[in-house]
């Protein structure tokens, strides 16, 4: 039994569609480094206001966004 007769044929993707844009990798690096920098500056007490758990939350959200995008990188 051929794949065509069973209906299990997957169309091929065009060659240029299988890669992420060139800026995508830099966005991932920037998000991971930016989140780490927010957390570091919070604990060094450089950011405005006192040490705040909201800076930690913001840093983790930025880093997790970078991790999520990294799973989608082709």
VENBELTA-V831856 format. One record per helix or strand. SS is the DSSP state (A for helix, B for strand). FROM is the first residue (numbers start at 1). LEN is the number of residues. If there is no record, write none. Layout:
<<SS:FROM:LEN> <SS:FROM:LEN>>
This chain:
<<A:3:4> <A:15:3> <A:22:22> <A:53:19>>
